[in-house]
Amino acid sequence: MGDERLRSKLEAALYMSNEPLSLKDMSKMFRADEERIKIVIDDMKGEFELPMHGVYILETEQGYQIRVKPEHANSVRRLTPYKDLGKGLLRVLALVAYKQPITQSEIVKVIGNRTYEYVKVLKEKGLISTTKMGRTRGLVPTKEFANYFGLESPDDVKKFFEGVEKTAETLEHDEEELEEVLEEEQNSAQA
């Protein structure tokens, strides 16, 4: 199989897969040497870095996957509302993003024992990283989490939530002021 043909097959596989594909998996799938596959993928990675491409190849511990470049994520987000993440995964991810760092045991208290399965999946997807903390694990969002949601860095999530909290506080304060004004108007109308 020529490199162009292998390349097109690899591109199709990386695009179609919901999970990262390892060199070993692709080697079996296309009956090609892992070294050769790695060379072709590295070549593709270099080409996808050019500004004319809207995707890039993500490399994780689990393998490779084609993803939308972060700078384009907001533009195309509505086309795929993260269907590969179920409600449970999103709940855990939201807790990790909002409370970062948070321990796995804290999430278990909120969600229950399914947390362990959710954490495993999110770690495999590269969206969170874990560190041993005594008898539990500390969880934080990763750079891939930021890429997935079109952010510059995982810290931007905290900034986003801070903005939401400030907006909520402002609205709450404005609502209290409005109630006071309405109450004063009612009192003066009754007098």
Residue frames as a rotation matrix with the C-alpha (Angstrom) as fourth column:
MET 1
0.591 0.807 0.000 0.00
0.807 -0.591 0.000 0.00
0.000 0.000 -1.000 0.00
GLY 2
-0.193 -0.656 0.729 1.46
0.609 -0.663 -0.436 3.40
0.770 0.360 0.527 -1.04
ASP 3
-0.803 -0.199 -0.561 1.91
0.586 -0.435 -0.684 6.16
-0.108 -0.878 0.466 1.53
GLU 4
-0.829 0.555 0.067 -0.84
-0.504 -0.793 0.341 8.27
0.243 0.249 0.938 -0.11
ARG 5
-0.057 0.832 -0.552 -3.29
-0.174 0.536 0.826 5.42
0.983 0.143 0.114 0.19
LEU 6
-0.266 -0.121 -0.956 -2.21
0.843 0.451 -0.292 4.65
0.466 -0.884 -0.018 3.77
ARG 7
-0.986 -0.135 -0.103 -2.43
0.166 -0.882 -0.440 8.34
-0.032 -0.451 0.892 4.60
SER 8
-0.523 0.850 0.064 -6.00
-0.602 -0.421 0.678 8.62
0.603 0.316 0.732 3.31
LYS 9
0.123 0.545 -0.829 -7.03
0.276 0.784 0.556 5.54
0.953 -0.297 -0.054 5.28
LEU 10
-0.544 -0.398 -0.738 -5.35
0.813 -0.032 -0.582 6.83
0.208 -0.917 0.341 8.45
GLU 11
-0.963 0.207 0.174 -7.01
-0.218 -0.975 -0.043 10.22
0.161 -0.079 0.984 8.02
ALA 12
-0.151 0.965 -0.215 -10.42
-0.430 0.132 0.893 8.58
0.890 0.227 0.395 7.61
ALA 13
0.056 0.132 -0.990 -9.89
0.637 0.758 0.137 6.34
0.768 -0.638 -0.042 10.66
LEU 14
-0.778 -0.422 -0.465 -8.67
0.626 -0.464 -0.627 9.19
0.049 -0.779 0.625 12.88
TYR 15
-0.811 0.541 0.222 -11.60
-0.457 -0.823 0.337 11.31
0.366 0.172 0.915 11.78
MET 16
-0.013 0.901 -0.434 -14.25
-0.320 0.408 0.855 8.63
0.947 0.150 0.283 12.34
SER 17
-0.245 -0.146 -0.958 -13.05
0.648 0.711 -0.274 7.32
0.721 -0.688 -0.080 15.68
ASN 18
0.711 0.523 0.469 -14.63
-0.063 -0.617 0.784 8.66
0.700 -0.588 -0.406 18.87
GLU 19
0.878 -0.477 0.036 -11.63
0.066 0.195 0.979 7.33
-0.474 -0.857 0.203 20.78
PRO 20
0.250 -0.872 -0.421 -7.91
-0.919 -0.351 0.181 7.84
-0.306 0.342 -0.889 20.16
LEU 21
0.982 0.014 -0.186 -6.40
-0.096 0.892 -0.441 5.07
0.160 0.451 0.878 18.01
SER 22
0.448 -0.871 0.201 -3.07
-0.284 0.074 0.956 3.53
-0.848 -0.485 -0.214 19.01
LEU 23
-0.162 -0.619 -0.768 -0.30
-0.976 -0.014 0.218 2.74
-0.146 0.785 -0.602 16.56
LYS 24
-0.877 -0.163 0.453 -0.86
-0.192 0.981 -0.018 -0.93
-0.441 -0.103 -0.891 17.36
ASP 25
0.013 0.974 0.225 -4.58
0.198 0.218 -0.955 -0.68
-0.980 0.058 -0.190 16.49
MET 26
0.566 0.197 -0.800 -3.89
-0.628 -0.526 -0.574 1.13
-0.534 0.827 -0.175 13.23
SER 27
-0.519 -0.822 -0.235 -1.12
-0.821 0.402 0.405 -1.33
-0.238 0.403 -0.884 12.38
LYS 28
-0.702 0.345 0.624 -3.56
0.211 0.937 -0.280 -4.24
-0.681 -0.065 -0.730 12.70
MET 29
0.288 0.928 -0.237 -6.34
0.059 -0.264 -0.963 -2.35
-0.956 0.263 -0.130 10.92
PHE 30
0.766 0.005 -0.643 -4.26
-0.576 -0.437 -0.690 -1.46
-0.285 0.899 -0.332 7.85
ARG 31
0.817 -0.483 0.316 -1.65
0.489 0.870 0.064 -4.24
-0.306 0.102 0.947 7.97
ALA 32
0.574 -0.659 0.485 1.17
0.041 -0.569 -0.821 -1.73
0.818 0.491 -0.300 8.04
ASP 33
-0.185 -0.778 -0.601 4.28
0.809 0.227 -0.542 -1.38
0.558 -0.586 0.587 10.17
GLU 34
0.597 0.425 -0.680 3.84
0.779 -0.511 0.365 0.84
-0.193 -0.748 -0.636 13.27
GLU 35
-0.306 -0.808 -0.504 6.96
0.523 -0.585 0.620 2.84
-0.796 -0.074 0.601 12.33
ARG 36
-0.806 0.050 0.590 5.57
0.559 -0.266 0.785 3.57
0.196 0.963 0.187 8.89
ILE 37
0.259 0.965 0.035 2.23
0.828 -0.241 0.507 4.63
0.498 -0.102 -0.861 10.39
LYS 38
0.378 -0.194 -0.905 4.03
0.705 -0.574 0.417 6.92
-0.600 -0.796 -0.081 12.86
ILE 39
-0.721 -0.693 -0.020 5.98
0.477 -0.517 0.711 8.56
-0.502 0.503 0.703 10.00
VAL 40
-0.527 0.604 0.597 2.79
0.617 -0.212 0.758 9.16
0.585 0.768 -0.261 7.99
ILE 41
0.514 0.750 -0.416 0.94
0.829 -0.309 0.467 10.53
0.222 -0.585 -0.780 11.03
ASP 42
-0.017 -0.605 -0.796 3.84
0.637 -0.620 0.457 12.86
-0.770 -0.500 0.396 11.89
ASP 43
-0.887 -0.258 0.382 3.75
0.460 -0.440 0.771 14.13
-0.031 0.860 0.509 8.30
MET 44
-0.061 0.957 0.282 -0.02
0.711 -0.157 0.686 14.68
0.701 0.242 -0.671 8.59
LYS 45
0.411 0.172 -0.895 0.44
0.862 -0.395 0.319 16.48
-0.298 -0.902 -0.311 11.91
GLY 46
-0.565 -0.725 -0.394 2.90
0.501 -0.681 0.534 18.89
-0.656 0.105 0.748 10.29
GLU 47
-0.802 0.305 0.513 0.55
0.424 -0.314 0.849 19.57
0.420 0.899 0.123 7.39
PHE 48
0.195 0.966 -0.172 -2.50
0.812 -0.060 0.581 20.07
0.550 -0.253 -0.796 9.64
GLU 49
-0.060 -0.283 -0.957 -0.59
0.827 -0.551 0.111 22.73
-0.559 -0.785 0.267 11.59
LEU 50
-0.885 -0.245 0.395 -0.76
0.448 -0.677 0.584 24.99
0.124 0.694 0.709 8.52
PRO 51
-0.769 0.571 -0.287 -3.39
-0.223 -0.661 -0.717 27.75
-0.599 -0.488 0.635 8.86
MET 52
-0.552 0.581 -0.599 -5.41
-0.768 -0.074 0.636 26.45
0.325 0.811 0.487 5.89
HIS 53
-0.479 0.356 -0.802 -6.53
0.254 0.931 0.262 23.44
0.841 -0.078 -0.536 7.97
GLY 54
0.054 0.623 0.781 -9.27
-0.720 -0.518 0.462 23.60
0.692 -0.587 0.420 10.59
VAL 55
0.968 0.246 -0.048 -8.24
-0.160 0.754 0.637 20.37
0.193 -0.609 0.769 12.31
TYR 56
-0.042 -0.989 0.141 -5.17
-0.941 -0.008 -0.337 18.93
0.335 -0.147 -0.931 14.00
ILE 57
0.290 0.064 -0.955 -4.05
0.057 0.995 0.084 15.52
0.955 -0.079 0.285 15.19
LEU 58
0.473 -0.040 0.880 -4.21
-0.857 -0.255 0.448 15.09
0.206 -0.966 -0.155 18.94
GLU 59
-0.078 -0.547 -0.833 -1.69
-0.061 0.837 -0.544 12.69
0.995 0.009 -0.098 20.46
THR 60
0.465 0.242 0.852 -2.49
-0.858 -0.113 0.500 11.26
0.217 -0.964 0.155 23.90
GLU 61
-0.462 -0.603 0.650 -1.22
-0.763 0.644 0.055 8.29
-0.451 -0.471 -0.758 25.90
GLN 62
0.117 0.634 0.765 -4.00
-0.058 0.773 -0.632 6.23
-0.991 0.030 0.127 24.31
GLY 63
-0.163 -0.195 0.967 -3.20
0.886 0.403 0.230 7.19
-0.435 0.894 0.107 20.71
TYR 64
-0.963 -0.234 -0.137 -4.16
0.120 -0.822 0.557 9.66
-0.243 0.520 0.819 17.99
GLN 65
0.000 0.988 0.152 -7.34
0.886 0.070 -0.458 11.43
-0.463 0.135 -0.876 17.00
ILE 66
-0.663 -0.120 0.739 -8.35
0.546 -0.753 0.367 14.24
0.513 0.647 0.564 14.64
ARG 67
-0.041 0.611 -0.791 -9.84
0.886 -0.344 -0.312 17.25
-0.462 -0.714 -0.527 16.43
VAL 68
0.650 0.309 0.694 -11.07
0.580 -0.792 -0.191 20.74
0.491 0.527 -0.694 15.51
LYS 69
-0.504 -0.849 0.159 -8.48
0.585 -0.471 -0.661 23.44
0.636 -0.240 0.734 16.18
PRO 70
-0.349 0.361 -0.865 -9.34
0.873 -0.210 -0.440 25.44
-0.340 -0.909 -0.242 19.31
GLU 71
-0.826 -0.020 -0.563 -9.59
-0.058 -0.991 0.120 28.71
-0.561 0.132 0.817 17.39
HIS 72
-0.739 0.590 -0.326 -12.44
-0.431 -0.043 0.901 27.22
0.518 0.806 0.286 15.32
ALA 73
-0.849 0.369 -0.377 -14.25
0.505 0.776 -0.378 25.35
0.153 -0.512 -0.845 18.09
ASN 74
-0.564 0.670 -0.482 -16.68
0.090 -0.531 -0.843 28.17
-0.821 -0.519 0.239 18.94
SER 75
-0.528 0.325 -0.785 -17.65
-0.811 -0.467 0.352 28.59
-0.252 0.822 0.510 15.28
VAL 76
-0.405 0.308 -0.861 -18.60
-0.526 0.692 0.495 24.93
0.748 0.653 -0.118 14.80
ARG 77
-0.943 -0.033 0.331 -19.63
-0.316 0.399 -0.861 23.93
-0.104 -0.916 -0.387 18.34
ARG 78
-0.161 0.980 0.115 -23.35
-0.785 -0.057 -0.617 23.90
-0.599 -0.189 0.778 17.53
LEU 79
0.077 0.154 -0.985 -22.79
-0.878 0.479 0.006 21.24
0.473 0.864 0.172 14.87
THR 80
0.038 -0.098 -0.994 -21.78
0.216 0.973 -0.088 18.64
0.976 -0.211 0.058 17.43
PRO 81
0.358 0.187 0.915 -22.91
-0.705 -0.588 0.396 19.32
0.612 -0.787 -0.079 20.98
TYR 82
-0.553 -0.738 0.387 -20.45
-0.812 0.373 -0.449 16.83
0.187 -0.562 -0.806 22.49
LYS 83
0.488 0.832 -0.266 -22.65
-0.784 0.551 0.287 13.82
0.385 0.068 0.920 21.83
ASP 84
0.083 -0.530 -0.844 -19.82
0.053 0.848 -0.527 11.55
0.995 -0.001 0.098 22.87
LEU 85
-0.938 -0.342 0.060 -20.16
-0.027 -0.100 -0.995 12.83
0.346 -0.934 0.085 26.46
GLY 86
-0.112 0.935 -0.336 -23.22
0.622 0.329 0.710 11.65
0.775 -0.130 -0.619 28.35
LYS 87
0.591 0.464 0.660 -24.89
-0.155 -0.737 0.658 13.53
0.792 -0.491 -0.364 31.19
GLY 88
0.934 -0.243 -0.261 -22.91
0.337 0.364 0.868 11.73
-0.116 -0.899 0.422 33.88
LEU 89
0.033 -0.972 0.231 -19.60
0.999 0.022 -0.050 12.50
0.043 0.232 0.972 32.22
LEU 90
-0.087 -0.006 0.996 -20.60
0.353 -0.935 0.025 16.14
0.931 0.354 0.084 31.75
ARG 91
0.883 0.430 0.186 -21.63
-0.036 -0.334 0.942 16.42
0.467 -0.839 -0.280 35.42
VAL 92
0.617 -0.735 -0.281 -18.25
0.695 0.341 0.633 15.13
-0.369 -0.586 0.721 36.58
LEU 93
-0.203 -0.718 0.666 -16.46
0.927 -0.360 -0.107 17.34
0.316 0.595 0.739 34.07
ALA 94
0.336 0.411 0.847 -18.43
0.142 -0.912 0.386 20.39
0.931 -0.009 -0.365 35.22
LEU 95
0.992 0.013 -0.128 -17.53
0.128 -0.035 0.991 19.70
0.009 -0.999 -0.036 38.85
VAL 96
0.246 -0.969 0.021 -13.86
0.917 0.239 0.318 19.27
-0.313 -0.059 0.948 37.96
ALA 97
-0.194 -0.302 0.933 -13.87
0.731 -0.679 -0.068 22.46
0.655 0.668 0.353 35.90
TYR 98
0.522 0.532 0.667 -15.71
0.013 -0.787 0.617 24.55
0.853 -0.314 -0.418 38.48
LYS 99
0.984 -0.048 0.171 -14.01
-0.171 -0.011 0.985 23.31
-0.045 -0.999 -0.019 41.65
GLN 100
0.608 -0.780 -0.149 -10.56
0.449 0.493 -0.745 22.58
0.655 0.386 0.650 40.23
PRO 101
-0.698 -0.286 -0.657 -8.71
-0.351 0.936 -0.034 21.06
0.624 0.207 -0.753 41.90
ILE 102
0.277 0.806 0.523 -11.27
-0.956 0.174 0.237 18.68
0.100 -0.565 0.819 43.39
THR 103
-0.730 -0.528 0.435 -10.87
-0.590 0.808 -0.009 15.21
-0.346 -0.263 -0.901 44.84
GLN 104
-0.670 0.448 -0.592 -12.53
-0.220 0.642 0.735 12.14
0.709 0.622 -0.331 43.43
SER 105
-0.697 0.405 -0.592 -14.04
0.706 0.529 -0.470 11.39
0.123 -0.746 -0.655 46.85
GLU 106
-0.703 0.471 -0.534 -15.78
-0.128 -0.821 -0.556 14.80
-0.700 -0.323 0.637 46.85
ILE 107
-0.561 0.494 -0.664 -17.40
-0.804 -0.134 0.579 13.98
0.197 0.859 0.473 43.52
VAL 108
-0.746 0.278 -0.605 -18.41
0.245 0.959 0.139 10.51
0.619 -0.045 -0.784 44.78
LYS 109
-0.775 0.458 -0.437 -20.34
0.413 -0.157 -0.897 12.26
-0.479 -0.875 -0.068 47.59
VAL 110
-0.443 0.597 -0.669 -22.31
-0.618 -0.744 -0.254 14.23
-0.649 0.301 0.699 44.97
ILE 111
-0.104 0.343 -0.934 -22.72
-0.969 0.175 0.173 11.70
0.223 0.923 0.314 42.15
GLY 112
0.757 0.353 0.550 -22.10
-0.518 0.837 0.176 8.30
-0.398 -0.418 0.816 43.71
ASN 113
0.169 -0.746 0.644 -19.95
-0.029 0.650 0.760 5.32
-0.985 -0.147 0.088 42.82
ARG 114
0.739 0.108 0.665 -20.39
0.638 0.205 -0.742 5.77
-0.216 0.973 0.083 39.06
THR 115
0.842 -0.463 -0.277 -17.87
-0.445 -0.886 0.128 8.57
-0.305 0.016 -0.952 39.50
TYR 116
0.036 -0.900 0.434 -15.01
-0.218 0.417 0.882 6.06
-0.975 -0.127 -0.181 39.28
GLU 117
0.076 0.084 0.994 -16.16
0.833 0.542 -0.110 4.93
-0.548 0.836 -0.028 35.83
TYR 118
0.924 0.329 0.194 -16.71
0.382 -0.780 -0.496 8.53
-0.012 0.532 -0.846 34.66
VAL 119
0.607 -0.768 -0.204 -13.26
-0.507 -0.572 0.644 9.61
-0.612 -0.288 -0.737 35.87
LYS 120
-0.122 -0.654 0.747 -11.67
0.266 0.703 0.659 6.69
-0.956 0.279 0.088 34.03
VAL 121
0.364 0.352 0.862 -13.40
0.909 0.070 -0.412 7.63
-0.205 0.933 -0.295 30.76
LEU 122
0.999 0.042 -0.032 -12.58
0.037 -0.987 -0.160 11.34
-0.038 0.158 -0.987 31.11
LYS 123
0.305 -0.952 0.031 -8.95
-0.400 -0.099 0.911 10.51
-0.864 -0.291 -0.411 31.84
GLU 124
-0.111 -0.304 0.946 -8.79
0.631 0.714 0.303 8.19
-0.768 0.631 0.113 28.80
LYS 125
0.648 0.419 0.636 -10.20
0.759 -0.426 -0.492 10.99
0.065 0.802 -0.594 26.65
GLY 126
-0.396 -0.907 0.145 -7.47
0.862 -0.421 -0.282 13.26
0.317 0.014 0.948 28.01
LEU 127
0.223 0.588 0.777 -9.99
0.257 -0.805 0.535 15.78
0.940 0.080 -0.331 29.39
ILE 128
0.845 -0.023 0.534 -8.80
-0.501 -0.384 0.776 15.49
0.187 -0.923 -0.336 33.01
SER 129
-0.134 -0.871 -0.473 -5.64
-0.167 0.490 -0.856 14.46
0.977 -0.036 -0.211 34.76
THR 130
0.896 0.441 -0.044 -5.41
-0.072 0.243 0.967 12.77
0.438 -0.864 0.249 38.13
THR 131
-0.268 -0.952 0.145 -2.84
-0.441 -0.013 -0.897 12.79
0.856 -0.305 -0.417 40.89
LYS 132
0.020 0.213 -0.977 -2.68
0.648 0.741 0.175 10.54
0.761 -0.637 -0.124 43.93
MET 133
-0.311 -0.032 0.950 -3.79
-0.572 -0.792 -0.214 12.34
0.759 -0.610 0.229 47.09
GLY 134
-0.494 0.097 0.864 -3.71
-0.789 0.368 -0.492 9.93
-0.366 -0.925 -0.106 50.01
ARG 135
-0.610 0.342 0.715 -6.49
0.235 0.940 -0.249 7.40
-0.757 0.016 -0.653 49.51
THR 136
0.571 0.815 0.095 -8.19
0.396 -0.172 -0.902 9.42
-0.719 0.553 -0.421 46.76
ARG 137
-0.298 -0.631 0.716 -7.21
0.950 -0.123 0.287 11.28
-0.094 0.766 0.636 43.61
GLY 138
-0.174 0.171 -0.970 -7.03
0.055 -0.981 -0.183 14.97
-0.983 -0.086 0.161 42.80
LEU 139
0.049 0.308 0.950 -8.71
0.950 0.280 -0.139 15.90
-0.308 0.909 -0.279 39.51
VAL 140
-0.154 -0.099 -0.983 -7.98
-0.090 -0.989 0.113 18.89
-0.984 0.106 0.144 37.27
PRO 141
0.888 0.444 0.121 -8.94
0.102 0.065 -0.993 19.75
-0.448 0.894 0.013 33.68
THR 142
-0.043 -0.936 0.350 -6.23
0.672 0.232 0.704 19.42
-0.740 0.266 0.618 31.03
LYS 143
-0.638 -0.260 -0.725 -5.13
-0.351 -0.740 0.574 21.45
-0.685 0.621 0.381 28.03
GLU 144
-0.941 0.332 0.069 -7.17
0.244 0.525 0.815 19.01
0.234 0.784 -0.575 25.94
PHE 145
-0.159 0.894 -0.420 -10.23
0.911 -0.030 -0.411 19.96
-0.380 -0.448 -0.810 28.04
ALA 146
-0.141 0.034 -0.990 -9.59
-0.021 -0.999 -0.031 23.57
-0.990 0.017 0.141 27.08
ASN 147
-0.915 -0.241 -0.323 -9.18
-0.323 -0.041 0.946 22.61
-0.241 0.970 -0.041 23.41
TYR 148
-0.744 0.659 0.111 -12.34
0.667 0.721 0.190 20.50
0.045 0.215 -0.976 23.49
PHE 149
0.241 0.879 -0.411 -14.40
0.892 -0.368 -0.263 23.45
-0.382 -0.303 -0.873 24.72
GLY 150
0.383 -0.091 0.919 -12.61
0.713 -0.604 -0.357 26.09
0.587 0.792 -0.167 22.63
LEU 151
0.988 -0.099 -0.116 -10.72
0.017 -0.687 0.726 27.74
-0.152 -0.720 -0.678 25.50
GLU 152
0.464 -0.886 -0.016 -7.13
-0.607 -0.305 -0.734 28.94
0.645 0.351 -0.679 25.56
SER 153
-0.698 -0.692 -0.184 -6.30
-0.295 0.512 -0.807 27.12
0.652 -0.509 -0.562 28.80
PRO 154
-0.219 0.626 -0.748 -8.04
0.712 0.627 0.317 25.18
0.668 -0.463 -0.583 31.60
ASP 155
-0.733 -0.100 -0.673 -7.73
0.601 -0.559 -0.572 28.31
-0.319 -0.823 0.470 33.79
ASP 156
-0.898 0.432 0.083 -10.14
-0.292 -0.727 0.622 30.09
0.329 0.534 0.779 31.44
VAL 157
-0.206 0.847 -0.490 -12.90
0.483 0.524 0.702 27.90
0.851 -0.092 -0.517 32.86
LYS 158
-0.263 0.057 -0.963 -12.43
0.948 -0.172 -0.269 29.47
-0.181 -0.983 -0.008 36.29
LYS 159
-0.945 -0.104 -0.309 -12.49
0.055 -0.985 0.165 32.93
-0.322 0.139 0.937 34.69
PHE 160
-0.650 0.759 -0.034 -15.72
-0.059 -0.006 0.998 31.99
0.757 0.651 0.049 32.90
PHE 161
0.003 0.669 -0.744 -17.36
0.809 0.436 0.395 30.80
0.588 -0.603 -0.539 36.11
GLU 162
-0.569 -0.250 -0.784 -16.12
0.700 -0.648 -0.301 33.91
-0.433 -0.719 0.544 37.95
GLY 163
-0.973 0.231 -0.014 -17.77
-0.192 -0.774 0.604 36.00
0.129 0.590 0.797 35.22
VAL 164
-0.283 0.911 -0.300 -21.00
0.252 0.372 0.893 34.03
0.925 0.177 -0.335 35.62
GLU 165
-0.110 0.198 -0.974 -20.90
0.988 0.128 -0.086 34.49
0.108 -0.972 -0.209 39.41
LYS 166
-0.840 -0.247 -0.483 -20.25
0.327 -0.941 -0.086 38.24
-0.433 -0.230 0.872 39.06
THR 167
-0.790 0.611 0.052 -23.10
-0.218 -0.359 0.907 38.54
0.573 0.705 0.417 36.56
ALA 168
-0.065 0.779 -0.623 -25.39
0.616 0.523 0.589 36.62
0.785 -0.345 -0.514 38.93
GLU 169
-0.346 -0.134 -0.929 -24.33
0.898 -0.335 -0.286 38.84
-0.273 -0.933 0.236 41.86
THR 170
-0.988 -0.028 -0.149 -24.90
-0.020 -0.950 0.310 41.98
-0.151 0.310 0.939 39.77
LEU 171
-0.508 0.857 -0.082 -28.32
-0.036 0.074 0.997 40.75
0.860 0.510 -0.007 38.67
GLU 172
-0.038 0.452 -0.891 -29.19
0.902 0.400 0.165 39.86
0.431 -0.797 -0.423 42.26
HIS 173
-0.635 -0.281 -0.719 -28.07
0.611 -0.753 -0.245 43.32
-0.472 -0.595 0.650 43.43
ASP 174
-0.952 0.305 -0.001 -29.96
-0.221 -0.688 0.692 45.03
0.210 0.659 0.722 40.57
GLU 175
-0.280 0.885 -0.371 -33.05
0.368 0.456 0.810 42.96
0.887 0.090 -0.453 41.41
GLU 176
-0.182 0.149 -0.972 -32.87
0.982 -0.033 -0.189 44.06
-0.060 -0.988 -0.141 45.07
GLU 177
-0.882 -0.182 -0.436 -32.53
0.179 -0.983 0.048 47.72
-0.437 -0.036 0.899 44.02
LEU 178
-0.767 0.641 -0.005 -35.48
-0.150 -0.173 0.973 47.35
0.623 0.748 0.229 41.63
GLU 179
-0.107 0.733 -0.672 -37.61
0.771 0.488 0.409 45.84
0.628 -0.474 -0.618 44.41
GLU 180
-0.439 -0.124 -0.890 -36.70
0.779 -0.546 -0.308 48.75
-0.448 -0.828 0.336 46.71
VAL 181
-0.982 0.075 -0.176 -37.62
-0.152 -0.863 0.482 51.32
-0.116 0.500 0.858 44.03
LEU 182
-0.499 0.846 -0.189 -40.92
0.089 0.267 0.960 49.55
0.862 0.462 -0.209 43.31
GLU 183
-0.125 0.399 -0.908 -41.67
0.959 0.282 -0.008 49.34
0.254 -0.872 -0.418 47.03
GLU 184
-0.726 -0.200 -0.658 -40.95
0.421 -0.886 -0.195 53.08
-0.544 -0.419 0.727 47.46
GLU 185
-0.911 0.411 -0.044 -43.20
-0.269 -0.508 0.818 53.90
0.314 0.757 0.573 44.49
GLN 186
-0.259 0.835 -0.485 -45.97
0.501 0.545 0.672 51.75
0.826 -0.069 -0.560 45.93
ASN 187
-0.268 0.081 -0.960 -45.64
0.946 -0.166 -0.278 53.43
-0.182 -0.983 -0.032 49.33
SER 188
-0.881 -0.079 -0.467 -45.72
0.050 -0.996 0.074 56.93
-0.471 0.042 0.881 47.82
ALA 189
-0.747 0.661 -0.073 -48.72
-0.142 -0.051 0.989 56.00
0.650 0.748 0.132 45.62
GLN 190
-0.104 0.708 -0.698 -50.63
0.780 0.494 0.385 54.76
0.617 -0.504 -0.604 48.70
ALA 191
-0.546 -0.190 -0.816 -49.82
0.769 -0.500 -0.398 57.89
-0.333 -0.845 0.419 50.71
